[in-house]
Amino acid sequence: MIVYQANKTQFISDVFSNDIENIVLNNVRRKLNRGAGAAEIKSWANSLGFMERIMRDDQIPSDCGIAIEYQIPQTGKRIDFIISGQDPDNKDSVMLIELKQWSEANLTNKDSIVETYVGGRIGEHTHPSYQAWSYATLLQGFNEVVYTENISLHPCAYLHNYVEDNVIKNEFYADYISKAPVFLKSDAHKLSEFIKKHIRYGDKSNILYRIENGRIRPSKLLADSVSKMLKGNQEFVMIDDQKVVYENAVALACKASAKKKQVLIVQGGPGTGKSVVAINLLVALTQKGLLSKYVSKNAAPRAVYESKLKGNATGTEIRNFFGGSGAFIDTKNSEFDALIIDEAHRLNKFSGLFGNLGENQIKEIIDATKFAVFFIDEDQRVTLKDIGRQEEIEKWAHRAGAEVTEMSLSSQFRCNGSDGYLSWLDNTLQIKETANNLFEEIDYAFKVVDTPSELRSIIVEKNKVNNRSRIVAGYCWKWPSKKNPNAYDIEFPEYDFRMKWNLTEEGSKWIISPDSVNQIGCIHTCQGLEVDYIGVIIGEDLVVRNGQVITDASKRASSDNSVKGYKKMLKENPTEATNELDLIIKNTYRTLMTRGMKGCYIYCVDQETAEYFKEQLAVKY
């Protein structure tokens, strides 16, 4: 989505009228359904003013295209300034310019990372050249028009307030500067020459229109790329805070020792790239000769990644890369150099089939390694046994004498990069009130369907494209087909609908098995994984009455261990237990409804609940 689009002549006129920042702000409100702070508005006025002076060069064609704040498909990231036209050979050419207000920065010893003052404090950020290059790489990978029609992308960065100081252009960052040149305060003429080198003629083929309306290619799913990554190929380019977290994790792993353990806690919501960073870390630390392992409580991600590696590694090698969270009860202290714990919010206190082994999984993991990184999202705790809270991790880290570092991820890759959808969902499920209550113009497919048969038809049709669409449900139905293959689990006779839970033989690989679109998954077989489109059946454990979202653990199937022991909890401490159960059930549906990268379709067993969701799609506050 492009926030502002014009040709050079119109852009100069809009800046000259001293109103460019308000034009952009109005478009942000209308197209992105959000506002902007005073600092962001000021940055538009300043940076776009500098770009207007650059664009005044008579040799830059007056009919070249100008786009401001282009949102990269399937992400929450935006390219500041784009120029489109034809190069000297009359081929389509696009300039991508990252604009920065920075006036100073400090060197670091981390790849592509600098320190600078942003948002009221000094912090680590990706080098502007890396940022510009990574955004170009994302656009190349997501937009089919760019990929198939050979549109040349030329990224660069312009720091119009920055005086040369041998930091930003330091040799340490030369690799990224070669991919995306950086221009400073004194380089206005050089930037102009760089633009003219690639934009000789105006945009005569509507490049910006074609890019904005181009089909979004199915993005690479993480599981499909594990094998290549472990062979040393870079399958996923990390952007912004992902790169910052990754480089800090590598540095901490190299610094850690048995005498001074290092613990890194990384907070990040759905689709912020926790698993991408985790797998990249596994590859990098292994290549550095550090004994490392990817750890998860949930077996589904491990099973999917391991299945992708078959034929490329032996069974023993695969098991050495991946492990469960309960495998460190008897591990020697600091036996591992690094343990990478994905979905750490799902960690339990005890281990073993009957939950009676060990002392505490968090403690055992920290004891077993010199460096541990915990990727957590406390809003995805979905069982009463989940103990993976930040304060719990910090407690055991301090007891082990470890240094604790806290970081966060915010770059959004799921739900078409729509933070708006996640905010709308939190508000709709009444998990927390958010400012973004309006679904209108959110770039994400969401629909409430009237029958489970319609839901199945939609998902089956979507799945024909690439086997990346699935149906899931709340755990409100028992599993008779587990013992009787002729039985069905979820049935709605009035709609001629009957389906089974995911087959036992598919197990944790349900989400990638070719025939699994014909079965229904649950939270345990999809958490930590993603598809293109998800269909969700909302059971009677979550209903709406008079606008109030109400949860009821008694409507869960008796075979569901997620809320096992809740009756005893309700007797001992009814208020605390009620609040915890409410959160668990809401978190479950929030997690299910954010598995789809492109869209979510829901069927509600309860009619009033269905009407509530339909109303929330149109309601304005």
N, C-alpha and C positions, 0 to 999 in steps of 0.2 A: 504494500500500500504506500502510495506517495502522498505526503501531506501537502506539499506545494509543488506545482508544475507550471512552467512558463517557458518562453524563449528568452534569449539574452536581453533583447530590447525591453520586454515587459519586466524582467527581473530588475534591471537597472532603474526603470521607472518606479517600481514599487519601493526600492531602497531610497531613491531620490526623494520620494514623497514622505520619508521618515516614518513609514507605517509598516515596514516589512515584518517587524516582530509581531504586530497585532494581526496581520494577515495570516502569518504562520500559526499564531495562537488560536485564532478562530477555526482554522482548519484542523488543528489538533483536537479541539473540543468536538468538532463535528465528525471527524473521521476516526479518531482514536478513542473518543468517549472519555477524555480525561482533561484535566487542566494542566497548568504549568506554574512552577514557582517563580519568584521574582528573579532568582539567579539564572534560571534557564531562559527566561524572556530577555534578560540583559545580555546573555551570551549570544542570542540570535541577533540582537541589534548590533553588537560589536563585531562578531565574526562575519556576518553577512555584509556589513559595511566594508570590511576589508576585502571580501570577495568581489564586491561591486567595483572597487577600484582596480582589482586585477582584471576583471572582465571588460573594462573600458578599452582595453587594447583593441585597436581597429582591425588587427589581423585575426582576432578571434571572431568567427562569423556571427553576425547578428541573429541568425536564425538557428543557432545551435540550441539544443534543449537544456533546460535547467530544472533540476528536481531537488527539493529540500526535505530532509527527514524521511528517507525511504526506508520502510520497515522490511527487513529481510524475511522472506517467507519462512514460516514455522519457527521463528525465533522472536524474542522481544527486542532485538537489537536494530538500531536505525543508522543508516549511512547519512552523514551530515549534508553533503553537497555532491551532486552528480551533474556532469556535463556530458551531453550526447551529441554525436555528429559523425562525420565520415573522416577517415584519415587520408593522407596524401594518395593512397591507392584506391580511394573511394570505397573502402570497406568500413562497416559499422564499427564505431569506436566509442567507448564510454570511460570517462574519468571519474574515479571515486575519491573524494577528498575528505579526510578526517580533519575537522577543525578543532583546535585547542586554544584555550585562554591562558595556558601555562606561561609563566615567566621564568621559572627555574625548576631544576630537578636535581636529584642525586643519583650517582651510579650505585648499582648493586652488583653482587656476584652471581645473580640468578638470571638465567637465560630470558631475554626480552623484557625484564622487569626493571622499572625505575621507581624511585621515590619522589613524590611531589605533593603539593598542597592542593587537595580537592575536597570539597564539602566541609570546609572548616577545620580540616586536620591533615597532618602529614600521613601518607599511606602509600602502599605499594600498588602500582598500576602497570598494565602492559605498555610497552613502548608504543608511541603513536604509529610507527611504521608497521609493527607487528599487528596492531589493531586494524589498520587499513587493509593490510594483506589478508588477515584472517576473515574480514568481512567480505572481501572480494572472493575468497575461496568458498565461503558459504553460499554466496550468490551464484557462483559457478556450479555448485553442487545441487542447489535446490531448483533453480529456474530453468525449465526446459528450453525456452527461447534462447537464453544465453548459451546454453550448452550445445544445442543442435544447429543453431544458425551462426555459430562462430563469431559472436560479438566479442571483440577484444576488450578486456577490462584492464584499466591502468590505475592502480591505487596509489595514493600518496597522502601525506599529512602536511598541514599548514599550521604552524605555531606563530601566529602573527605578533605576539607580544614577547617572544623569546629571543634574547640576545645570545649569540654564539658563545659557548663556555666549555666546549670539549666534553660535554656530558651527553646531550641528545644525539650528537653525531659521533660519539665515541666509537672506536674500532670494535669494541665489545658487541655493539649492535649492528655491525656492518652487514651481516647476512640478511637481516630484515630490511635494512635501509636499501639494500640492492634490489629487493623485491618491491618496496614501496618507498620512494625517496621522501625525505623530510625537509621541509622548507621553513626557515625561520624568519624573524622580523626583517632582516636585511636581504632576504631572498625573493622579494616580490617579483622582480624581473625574471629570476630563474624559474619561478612557478609559472609565470606567463609563458615563457619559452617552452616549458614542459607541456603545458596545455596545447599550445600551437603545434607541437610536434605530433600530437595524437588527434587533435581536432582541427583539421584544415578546412572542412566544409560544414555547412549546417546539417541539422538532422532532417534529412529528406525522406527517411523511411519510418518515421514514427517509432524510433527505438524505445523511448520511454513508455509509450503506450503499449508496445508489444511486450516489454518486460513486465509491466504492471499487470497485464492481462494474460500473461503466459501461463501455461499449465505448470503446476508445481509437481515436479517429479517425486515419486516415492523416495523418501530419504533413506539412507542406509541405517538399518537397525543395528544396534550394538552387537547383538548376538551373531549376526552374519559376518562380522568383521574380526572377531576374536582371533581366529586362526591366522589371518594375515598379520594382525598386530603382533602376535607372538613370534612371527617370523621376522619382525623388524620393519614392517611397512606401516606408515602413518596413515591410518584409516580415518581418524577423526581429528580435525584441527580444533584445538581448544581456544576459546575466546575469553577475553577480559578476565573476570574473576576465576574462571576455570583454570586459566594459565597461571594466575597468581597462586591459587591453592596448590596446583600441581608442583610448581617450582619450589614453593615453601616446603611441601611434603618431601620432595627429593632432598633438599638441603637438610631437613631435620633427620631424615633416615641416615644420611651420611655422617651426621654429627652424633647420632645416638650411640650409647655404649651401655654395657651391662651395669656400670656404676652410675650412669646418668641417663636413665631412660627418657624418651621423648614421646609425648602423647599429643596428637593433633585432633581436635574436634571440629568437624565441618558441618554446619547447619545448611540445609537446602531443601526447598519444597519440591513438588513433583516436576520432573522434566528439567531441573536445573543443571543436569549433567553429572550427578554424583557418580553414577555407574561408569560414565565415560572417563571421568578423571580416575576412578578406581582401577579400571582395566589398563589405562595408560600408565598408571603408577606400577602396576604389576609387571608390565613389560619393561619399563625403564629400570626399575630396581633389580629385576632379574638380570638384565643386560649388564648391570654394574657389578654383578657377582654377589649380590646380597640375597640371602636365603629368604624368599618372600612368598606369601600365600594370600590369595583372595578368600575372605571368610564371609559367610552369610548364614543367618539362622534359617532362612527360608531356602528349601532345597531347589525350588523352581529355577532361579537364575543360574545356580551351579549346574543343574542338569542340562539346561539349554546351552550354556557355554561349552560344557564338556562334550555334548553331542556334536557341536560345530567343529570340535578338534579331532574327532575320530578320523583316522586315515592320515593325520598329520603328526600324531604323537602316540606313544604307547599308553596303555591304561595307567601304568605307574606314573608316567610323566604328567598325565592329566590330573591325577589325584594329588600330585605334588603342587600343582598350581592352585587347586580349589579345595576348600574344606568347610565343614560345618562349625558352628560356634561352640558346640559342646565337645570338641576334639582335643581340648588343651588341659584336661583335668590332671593328667600325669606328665605333662610336658615339663622338661627341665627349665629352670629359670634362664631367660634370655637365649633360648635355643634358636629362635628365629631372629633374623636381622630386622624384618618388617612384616607386620600383619596388617592387611587392608580390610577393614570391616565395613562392608556395604549393608545398607538397611539396618544400621546398628540399633535403631529404635525397637527392633524385634528381638533383641537379646533377652534371654530368660535368666532367672536366678540359678536354677538347677538344670542339669543335663540328664541325658538318658531317656529311654523310651517311656519310663514311668515317672520322670521328673524327680528322681531321688538321688542323683549323683552330683558330686562336686560341691563347691561352696558358693561360687558366684561366677557366671561366665565372664563378666567384665573384668573381675580380678584375675581370673585365670588367663585371659588373653593378654593383659598387661604384664603379668608375670612371665609369660612365655616368650616375650619379644623385647628387643631393644627399642623398637619404634612401632607405635600403633596409631593408625589413623581411623577414626570413627566417623562415618558419614551418617548423619541422623536427620530425621524429620519427625519430630514428636507428634505431629498431626497425623502420622501414619501408624501410630500404635493401634493395633486392631484386636488384641486379646488382653485378658486380665493379667496374663503372665509377662507381658512385655515390660521390661524395666529400663529400656535404653533411653534414659533421660540424661541431659547434659550434667546435671548436678550429681547424678549417680556415677557417671564416668569420672568426673573431677574428683570425687571422694576417693575412689580406688586408685586413681593416678597419684594423688598426693600421698596416700598411704604407702605407695611403692617408691616414693621419693622422686617421681618423674616430674619433668618440666611440662607444663600444659600450655598449648597454644590454641587459640580459638579463631576460627575463620568462618566465612559464609559464602554460599553460592546463590546468585540471583538470576543469572542468565537463563532465560526460559526457552526450552525446546519442545516441550509437550504442548498439546492443545493449541497447535498452530502458533506457538509463541505468545499466546494470549493470556497475559496476567489478568485481563478483564474477566475471562471465563472463570479463573480460579477464585477471584474475588466474588463474582456473582454466585458461584457455587457455595462458598463459605457462608455467604449471607443467606442464600436460599435454604441451606440445610440448618441454618441457625447455629452454626458452629461459632461464628463471631460476626459482629456487625462490621461491614466494610463500606467504604465510600462509593464503591462501584456496584450499584444495585441494578443498573440498566443493561439488559442483554443486547439491546439494539446496536447494530454495527460491530458487534464482537465477531471477529473473523474465525468462527468455529462452528461446525455443523452440530446442532443440537435439536432434538425433536422428541416430543412425548407422543408415543404411538398408542392406539386404542386397544390393540389386541396383541397377545404374545406371538400369534401367527404372523402378523405384520412385522414385528420385530425380527423374527427369524428370517423372513423373506428378504428384508433389507440387508441383514448381515451376510446371508448366503450370497446375495448378489454382489455385495462389496468384496467379498472374499474371493470371487472369481478372478479378480485382477491380479492378486499376488499372494494369496493365502495369508493375509494379515488383518483379518477381521474376525472377531470372536464374540460369543455370548457368555455373560457371567451373571451371577445372581447372588443375592444375600443368602446366607446359610439357613434358610427357613424350611427346607425340605429334607427328609431323611434320604438314605442312600441304599435302598433295597437292591439296586442293580449291582452293587459291589459283590454280593453273594449270589444273586440270581440274575444272570445275564439276560433273561427274558423279561425282567421287570423294568418299569420306567420310574423315574424319580420325581420329576416335575411335570404335573399334568393339569391341563385346563380343558376338560372334555367339551365345554360349551364352545370352545374355539378350535376344536379338533387339533389340540396341541399336546404333544407329550415328548419329552426328551429325557436323556440321562445326564447325570453328572459325568464329569470327565472319566473316561474308562480307566480302570485300575492299571491295565497294561501300558497306558500312555504315561501314567504317573506325572512326574514333575515336568515332563516334556510336552504336556498337553498343548501349550500355546504355539508350538511350532509343528506339531504333527499334522500331516495333510488332511486327515479326516476329522480333526477335532472341532471343525466348525459345526459338526453335527452333534456335539456334546456341549454341556454347559459347565463352565469353570467357576471357581469360587475365589475368594481372596487369597487362599493359600497357593493357588496355581498360577496367579498372575501378578502378585505384588513384586515389584522390582523389575518388571518386564513391560513391554509396550507393544501395541498393535496400531494399525492405521485407524480402524473404526471399532468401537466397542458398543455392544448392546447390553443393557443392564436391566435385569428384572428386580424390581424393588418389592420385597416381601412385606408381610404384616408386622415385622419387627420395627418398621419405620412408617408411621402414618401421620397425616395432618388432620387436626381437628380445630376448626375455627381459626385457621391461620397459624396454629401452633404446631411445630414439629414434635411429635411424641415418639419415644422409643420404648420397646417392650422386649426385654431379653427372653421372656417366657415363650415368645413366638419363634425363637430360634429352634432348630432341630435338636433333639436330645443328643445326637451324635456330634454336635458342634462343640469342640473343646475350647473354643475362643472365650466362652463365658462360663466355663466349668467352675463350679463352686460359688456361683453368684447368689444362690438362695441363702447359703450360710453367711455370706457377706452382708446381705440385706438384713438379716436378723441381728448381726453384731453391730453394724453401723449403717443404718438405712440411708442416711443423707449422703455420706461419702460414697457408698456403693451405688446409689442411684445416679449420682453425678458421673461416676467412673463408667458405668454401663452405658449411659447416654452418650458419652464421648466415644466409647469403643464402637458403638453401632453407627454413629454418624461418621466417624473416621473411616469405617469400613466402606460405606457407600461413597464417601469422598474419594477414597483410593480407587474403587472400582470405576467411578465416573471420570477419572483422570488417566485411565490407561490408554485411551485413544489419542493418537497424535493429531488426527484430522477431524474426528467427530465422535459424538456419543448419542445413542438413541436409548430411550428408557420406556419400559412398560411398568406401570404401577398396579399391583394387585388390587389396591384400594382405590376406588373411584374418586373420592374427595382429595386424596393425595395427588392423583393425576391432574385434577383440575387446578390444584395449587401450583404445580410446576408449570402448567400452561399459563396461568396468571402471572407467574414470576417472569416469564419470557416477555411480557408486554407491559408490566407495571412500571410506572414512573413515580419517583418519590419527590 
